[in-house]
Amino acid sequence: MSRSDTKSLGTLRVLRAAFVLAWRPHRPAFLGRLVATALSGLAPVAAASLLRLILDDLTAGRSHGGLLPLVIALGAVGGLMAVLTDIQQYLSAQSGRAIQRHAIADLFTSVTRLTGLAKLEDPGFQNRLRMAQQAGTAGASQVFSNAIAMVASALTLAGFLITLVLLSPVLAAIVLLAAIPGVFAQMGLSRRRVAMMTGTSHAERRQYFYASLLSDRAAAKEIRLFGLGSFFRLRMLDELRSVQRANERVDRRQMIVYAGLGVLSALVAAGGLWWAVFAAARGQLTIGDLSLLVAALASVASALAVIITSAAMTYQALLMCRCYEEVMAEGPDLPQPLHPTAVPDLRGGIQVDDVWFRYGPDQPWILRGVSLFIPRGKALALVGHNGAGKSTLVKLLCRFYDPERGRILWDGVDLRDFELARLRDRISVVFQDYMAYEFSAADNIAVGDLSLTGDRAALTAAARRAGIHDTLAALPRGYDTALTRSFFDLSDEDDPKTGVLLSGGQWQRLGLARAFLRADRDLVILDEPSSGLDAEAEHEIHNGLRSDRRGQATVLISHRLNTVRDADHIVVLRDGVVAEQGDHDALMAQPGTYARLFSLQAKGYADGTPDDDGTPDDDGTPDDDGEPSGDGTPDGDGTPDGDGTPDGDGTPDGDGEPELALSIPSGGIGDG
């Protein structure tokens, strides 16, 4: 839904949606509040009328026996008013909690329906989402509570207005006319306050961002080492000051308006009281009439103030609820077919056909006519400098976005023709920016396939393949240990303990374990799967990955070119286009980007740098494990020579290409 479309959401529609939201979660509380509201609205009128009768009976000298029922009735009404207040507070709390729970559930159901990434990358949508969260937790409840208050005040107002009309029609008219300026003033204030809240939403999100940085464990290292605490604190306070200045301007205007309305109300009340006192002195009103009129003046003024204020707050809440309705009305950010095609088992492969993509109409092209084929049972490696488009292509393969031009075909069928959830269920990914969830170790693996959450054997098998099982099993609670220091582990309520923290490489193995849990998928995407691992672990992981490629199409991205050299096909992306492609031997035979970068990385291991043990080998070049080869030269690339032993001395073997050590430092090539 476009922004212009959402503006067409009418106030009545939003009001109806707010009442539906208030009614649906807790209907007994809804009905109970209505009944309590009606009684609380009529009770003041009944109390004032009974007091009038008592005073008139006293002045007329009637017997105490006739007064007793009136006194009892007045006491009962007073007790009812006191009890109703407590009942309304309880029902309001019950209803408010139910409304909040359902509103948040509905809101984030709508958010999770957004299957792509574009909306979440839109600051305008993030601002509306924040306003919607506020409206969801308080908006509908405020609308209903204010409506309840208006109903109660309207009943009180109606009862006392009838009294005023009977005692003095002119005075009743004056009181009503005096309320009109208040209506317009309150509505204007509500519009200003909502505009202020909308205008400061971005600053409030920035304030929260800086506050989160100052208390975030992951950011703490840089903040402390670089001395950034004061810098971020001052930025947070700047955002807070801008929000408070906006609030102050609205509060100042509200103070002036309320002061003017208070003076007007006081003048009307004083004039009415003056007339009533002199009318009673002339015998036109009885003492009971005078008490009733004084009560009526105060109650009418109070009821009108409540009605006006509640109406203004309802209007303000409705304006906030509009943001809630806008988010709820958001259509899918990725088009879904009405009659989706079943996702078949991958037989041939995935064709990227003349794909163009950019992140917005005013943004530069990231991919410009990219075409390539990912065959089943083979591995395709993507290589390129930072920003070349590698990770963007991964997002398109996962259908987080759709190409602006061109298409991606799964055995000849456009990805857009499939049901999105079923398509993604056929894909396994290790993302470069994998998530470190503050869950238990078991849950951190299970998120790879929630259907296997309770299958400890499957989780353990995935962890073994990723080389992380022994680490997890040795934790204080084994796989049930919380991998966080931010929350208590409450699995044992008698002995709550904080969890443990893993290293970066250990977290990367957990990310790999998630992918191994989805080992039977058709498409496997590995975006820097071993960037945080040591050389031995990297070698172990890639050997395991090679054995799994037989029935899958594999896409491999890595900074370390030795990990992609055995791919069946290597594609070099440069400036969003396919600059080179072929296998390792073919690319090394031509003077292109791949050969240059591969040679640069290999050269670092042939320049006389020390071994692991700090001393050079016989030929002055390093080996990988610190142990010499059988022929006295170091090993390095993990691939055999003709005699079955690895070479690595930096000199070419039979193919004339320089050999590469097992672990290549990152930095030559980026992630795109």
N, C-alpha and C positions, 0 to 999 in steps of 0.2 A: 504494500500500500504506500503510495507516495505521500509526501508531507502535505500537499494540498488536499489530498483525499481525507487525511486524518482530521484536518481542520473542519471538515463538513460534519463531523460528529456533533449532533445537536445536544444542547444542555438537557433536554428532556430525555434523550436516549441515555446520557451519562447518569442522570438522576435515576432512571429506571434500573440501570445496571447496578448502581450503588445499593438500591433497595433490594434487588434480587440477591446481591452478595450478602446483605445484612440478614435476609430472611432464610436463605438456604442452609447456612452452617448450623444454626441453633434455633429451630423454630419455637420450642417452648419458651426460651428466653425472650425471643422477639414478641410473642403474644403476651407474656407476662409483663414486659415493659410497657406495652400498650395499655393494658388494664391498669397498671400502677400509675401510668401517666394521667389517664382519665380521672382517677380518684384524687391524685395530688393536685390536679388542676381545679377540681370542684371543691376540694376541702377548704381552701381559704374563703371562698364565697359562703360556704355553709357556716364556717366559724364566725365570720363577720355578721351574718344574718342572725345567728343565735345570740351573739353578744348584743346586738341591737334590741332583740326581744327582752333579754335580761335587763338591760338598762331601762327600757321603757316600763317594764313591770315594776322595777324598783322605784322609779319616779312616780308611778301611779299608785304605789302603796299596796300592791297585791300581796297575797299571803306567800309565805315561804314554801308552802306545799306546791304551789304552782310553779315556783322557780326551780325546784329540785330536778324535774325532768330536763329542763333546759340546761341547767348546770352540768348534769350527767352527760347530756348529748354533746355539750361544748367540750367537756373533758375527753369524751370518746373521739371526737373529731381531732383534737390536739394530739392524742395518742396515735391515732391513725396516721396523721401527718409525719410524726416522728418515725413510726415503723416503716412507712412508705419510703422514706429517704434511705434507710438501710437496705430495704428490699431492692430499690432501684440501683443502688451502688453495686450490690451483689450481681444482679441480672446484667447490669452494664458491663461488669468485668468478665462474666461468663460469655456474653455475646461478643465482646471485643476480642477475646482470645480466639474464639471460633472464627470470627471474621478475618483476623490476622492470619490464622493458619490456612484458611481456604484461599485467601487473596494471594498469599505468597506462593502457595502450591500452584494456583492457576497461572500466576505471572511467570514462574520459572518453567512451567509446562510449555507456555508460549515461547519462552526464550530457547528452550531445548528443541523446539520445532524448527529453529533456524539452523539448518544443516550445514551451511557454509560458514565462511569466516568474515565476509565483507561487512556485515552489520556490526560485528563486534569490533571491527577496526574503524568504525565511524564515530567520531567524538560526539556528534549530535545525537546519535542513538544512545550512546553511553549516558549522556546528560538526561535524556528522556527516561532511560531505564532507572537511573537513580531517583528521579522524581516519581516514577511509577512505584518503586519500592516504598518510598515514603507514603504515597497515596494508598498502596496496598495494605500497609500496616496500620494506617490511621485514617485514610480518606473515607472509606465506606463507613467505618465506625463513627467518624465525626458527622457524616451526613445523617446517619440514623439518629445519633444522640442529639444533634441539633434539631432534627425534625421532631423528636420526642419532646424536647424542651419547648419548641414552638407550639406544639399541640397543647401541652400543659398550660403554657402561658395564654394561649388563645382561649381555652376554657375559662381560666381565671378572668381574662379580659372581658369575655362575653358576659359573664355573670355580673361583674362590677359595672360594666357599661350600661347594662339594663338598669342597675340601681342609679347610676348617674343620670341616665336619661329621665328616669322617673322623678329624681330630685331636682335636676336642672339640665334641660336639653342643651342650653347654650354652653354650659360648662363642659358637657360631654363632647360637643363639637370642637371646642377650643383644644381640649386634650388630644383629640384625634388629629387635628390639623397641626398641632405642635410636633407630632411624631413624624410628619412627612419629611422634613429636612434630615432627620436621622437616618431614614431609609436610604436616601441618595448618598449621604456622607459615608455610611457603612459600606455600601456597594463599591464606592470609589476606593475606599481603603482596601477592600478585599482584592480588587483588581491590581492595585499597586503592590500589595504584599506578594501576590502570586507572581507578578512580573519580576519582583525583586528576587524571589526564590528561584525562578527560572534563569534569571540573569547571573546569579551567583552559583549556580549548580556546578559550573566548570571549575570555579575557584575552590569550591568546597571539595571537589574530587582531587584537585591538586594538593590542597591542604592535607587531605587524608593520605595521599601518595607520599608526601614528605614525612608525615608522622609514621607511616608504615616503614619507610626506609630506616628511620632512626631506631626502630625496634625490631628490625628484621635481622635474623641471624646470618643469612646469606650475605647481606650487604655490610654486616658489622666489620668484616676484616678490612675492606677498603676504606670504610668511613673512619675507622680508628687509625689505620696506618697513614692515610693521606690527610688526616685532620679535617674531615668533612663535616663533623658534627655541628659546629656552629654555622657553617654555610647552609646546610639543609634546615637547621632550626630557624634561621633568619628567613629563609624562603617560606617555610611553613607559616611563620608569624606574619609575613607580608600578605599571604593569601588570606589568613584569618582576619587581618585588619581590613582588607578590602571587603570581605563578607560582612564584617561588623559595621563598617561605614554605611553600607547599603541598608542594613537593618536599622541603623540609627536614624537615617533619613526618613524611613517609613514610620518609625516610632515617634519621631518628632512631629510629623504631620498628624499621626493618630492622637497624640496628646493635645494638639491644638483643636482638632475636631471634637474630641471628647469633652474638652473644657467648654467649648461653645455649646454643645448639646446639653451639658450639665447645667449651665447658666439658664438656658431656655427652659429646661425642665423645672428648675427651682422657681423661676418666675411664674410659670403656670401653676405649680403647686401652691405657692404663696398667695397668688390671686384667688385660687379656689378656696383656700382656707379662710382668707379674709372674708370672702362672700358668705361662707358657711357660718362663720362665727357671728356676723352681723345678722344673718337670717335667723339664727337661733335666738339672738337677743331680741329680735322683733316678734318672736313666737311663730315664725314660719316653719321652723324645724324643731323637732323634739331632740332631747339629749341623745336618744338612740339613733335618730336620723343623723345627728352631727357625728357620732362615733362611726356610723356606717359610711358617711360621706368621706370622713378623713381616711378611713381604711380604704375606701374605693379609690380616692385620689392617689394614695401611695401605691396601692396594688396595681392600678391601671398604668401608672407611670413605670412601675417596675416591670409589669408584664410587657408593656410596649418596648421597653429597653431590651428585655430578654428576647422578644420576637425579632427585633431589628438586628440585635447582635447575632442571634442564632441564624437568622437568614443570611447575614453577611458571611458568617463562618461557614454556613452550608455552601454558599456561592464559592467561597475560597476553596473549600474541600472539593467541590465539583470541578473547579478549574484544575486542581491537582489530579483528580480522578480522570480527567481528560487524558493526561499523560499515561495513566494506567490503561485506559481503554485503547489508546493509540498503540501501545506495545502489545496489548492483547489482540489487536486487530491486524498486527503485522502479518503480511502474507509470507509464504516461503521465499527465502532469499535465493534458492535454486529452484528452477521450474521442475515440477514433477509430472511425469506422463500420466494421463488418465487411465491408460491401459498399458502398464509396464510390461516389458518383455522379461521372461524368466532369464536369470543369469545362468548361462550354461557353464559346464566345466570347461576350462580353457584348453583348447585343443591345438590351435595354431600359434597364437600370440597376440600381442597388443600393438596396434599401429598408431603412432602419433603422426597425424596427417596435416601438414601445413598449418601448424598451430601458432597463433598470434595471441599475446596476452599482455595486459598492463593493469595496474591496480586502480586505475581511475581514468576518466576521459581526459584529465589534465596532467596525467602522469606519463613518463616515458615508457616506451615499449620494453618489456623485459624479455619476451620471446618474440622473434620475428621470423615466422615461417619455418618453424622447426618440424622436421620430418625424420622419424626413425622407427625401427621395428624392434620389439622385445619378444623374442621367440620363446615358446614354452620349452623348458628343459635346458635353457641357456642363461648365461649371465651377461648383462649389458652394463658397462661401467660408464658413468658420466664424469667427465673431467673438465675443469675450467677454473679461471680466476674468480675471485670474489665478485658477486653480482652478475655472473655469466648466465644465471637462470636455472641452475641445477635444482635447488630446493623449490623453486617455483614450479618446475615441471613435476616434481614429486607431489606438490599440492594439487596439481591438475589431475594427476593419475589417481589420487584419492578422491577426486571430485569435491574438493573444498571450494573450488571456483570452476567456472566453465570458460573455455577459450572464447575470446572475443571473435576470433575467426578460426576456421579450421575445425578439426574434430579429433577425438581419440576413440579408436575402435577396439572392441573386445571380440576377437574372432569375427570381425566385420560388422559388429553392432555398436552404434554410438553409445557411449556411457550414459548419455542423457535419456536413453530409452529404457534404462533399467530402474527398478526400484532401488533407491539409494542405499537403504539399510542392507539389503541383500548383496548389493555390489560391494560395499565396504566389508561385509562379512567374509568376502573372498580374498581380502587383502591383509597381509601382515607387514607391519612397519616398525623399524627402529628409527625414531626421529633423532636428528642431531640435538635438538633441544628437548630431550626426553624429560618426563616429569618425575620428580622425587616426591611422592605423596607421603604425607605424615600419617601413614597407616601402619599396620603391622607388616612384617616381612611377607607373610602369606598373602595378605590383601594386595600388596604392591605387585606381586606376580599375577594374582587372579584378575586384576583389571584388564589383563590381556585377553581374557575370555571368561566373562562372568558366569557362563554356564558350568565352568569347572571350579567354581569357588570352593565347594566342599570336597573336591577330589584332591586330597593331600598327596596321593601318589603321582598325579599329573603335575602338580605344582613342584614336587620334589624332583621329578624327572626333568622338568624344564630348568630348574635351578642347577641340576647336575650338568646339563649340557652347556649352561652358561658359565660353569665353573664357580658358582657362588654357594653351592649347597653346604660345604663344610663350614663356611663363614656363618651362614644363617643358623645352622644346627648348633653352633657353639655359642650363640647368643643366650642371655640369661633365661629367656622363655622360648628359646628356639625360634621357630617360624612365627610364633605368636608375639614376639617382641615388637614393641612399637619403635619405629625408626624415626624418632623425633625427640627433641628436647624441649618442645614448646607445650606439650600436653602431658597430663598424667596418664599412665597406663593403669586403667581401673579394672583390668581383668581380675585382679585380686583385690577386693575392696578393703580387706584387712591390712594390706601392705601395698598401697599405691606407690609406684615408682615411676620415675621418668624413664624414657627409652634410651636407645643408643643412636649414635650417628655413624653413618658409613662414609667411606672415602669416595672421591669422585669415580675412581675406577670400579669400586664395588657397586655404586649406583648404576654405572653403565652396564655392568653384568646383570643387574636386576632388570634393566630395560631390555637387554637381550633375552632374558628369561621370559619376559612377556611375549616377545616375538616367537620364541620356541614353543610357547603354549599354543600358538596359532600355527604350528608347523605344517598343517595340512592345507594351508591356503594356496590359491593359484598364483597370486602375485606377491612376491616378497621384495620389500624395499628396505635397503640398508643405507641410511644416511649417516655417514661417519660412525659406523658401529663399534669401532675400536679406538677412537681418538684418545680416550682416557686410559688406555691399557698399556702395560709395559710390553716389551718386545716379545717375551715368551708367551704372555697371555694372548697377544695379538696373533701370533703364529698359530696357537692352539685354536682360537676362535675361528679364524679364517679356514683352517683345515676342516673344522666341523661344518662350516657353512658350505664349503665346496661339495661335501658329500650329500647335501640336501637339495641340490639344484635339479636333480633328474626330472622330477615331475612338476617343476614350477618355472615361472618366468621370474628372473631375479634382476633387480636394478641395484647397482652398487655405486655409492659415492664415497670417496675418501680423499683426504689430503695426501695420504701416503701412497705414492704411486706403486710401490712394491705390492700393495694389497689388491691392486686392480689389474696387474700385468697379466694374470692368468685368466681374466675375463674373456669370454668368447668374442665379444665385440666391444670396442671402446669408442665412445663418442666424445669429442672435444667441443664444448660450447664456448663461443667467444662473442661477446656483445649480442647475445640473444639469438645467435644463428649457429648451425652446425658447421664448424670450421674444418674439422678433420674427423674421420672415422675409419675403423679397421681394427685388426687385432694388434697386439703389442709389437710383433715383428714388423708388420707393415708400417706402423706409425713410426717406429724407430728408423726405418729405412728412408724416411723423407724428412727434410729439414723443417719441421713444423713445431707447433707449441708443445705437443706431447714429448717429442724427442728432446727438445731443449730443457723442459722442466725435469724430465726423468734424468737426463744427464747431469743437471745441476744438483739434484738430490743425491745421485750416485757419487758425484765428485767429492762431496763432503766426507765420504768414507774411504777416499783414496788419497788423502792429503797428509798422511803421517800423523793422524790423531791417535791418542792412546787407546789401548784396549780397556776392557772393564777392569783389568788389574792394574792399569796405569802405565803399562809398558807396551811398546809397539811389538808387532810380530816380526818374523824374520825379514819380511820385505818392507817393514815400516808402516803397514796399513792395519787398521783395527779389525778384529773379528767381533762376533756378536756375543758369544758366551764366554769369551776369555780363554778358550781352549783352542789350540792349533789343530788344523786339519791333519790328515794322515801324511800329506806331502809337505808339511811344514808351512803351508800358506793358510791364511784364515778363511773361514767360511762366512757367509753373509746373507745370501739371498734365499737360502733354504731350498734351492733347486739343484738337482744333480748335474754333474758333468757327464761326459761320456763314460767315465769310469765309475759312476755311481756315487762319487763324493762331491759335496758342494764346493764351488769355487767362491771367490770373493776378494781376490787380490787387487781388484780394480783394473785388471787387464782383460781384454776381450777374450771370450772363448770362441767356439766354432762359428758362432753367428756374427761375430764382429761387434757385439754390443757390450757396453760396460755393464758389469754386474752391480747389483744393488743390495745393500745390507738389509737384514730382516726388518729393522725398525728405522723408519725414516722420520726425521723431525718434521713436524707440521710447520706451515708458514709459507711454503712455496705456492700452495694452491688453496683457495678459499672455498666456502660452502655455497655461495650464490644465494 
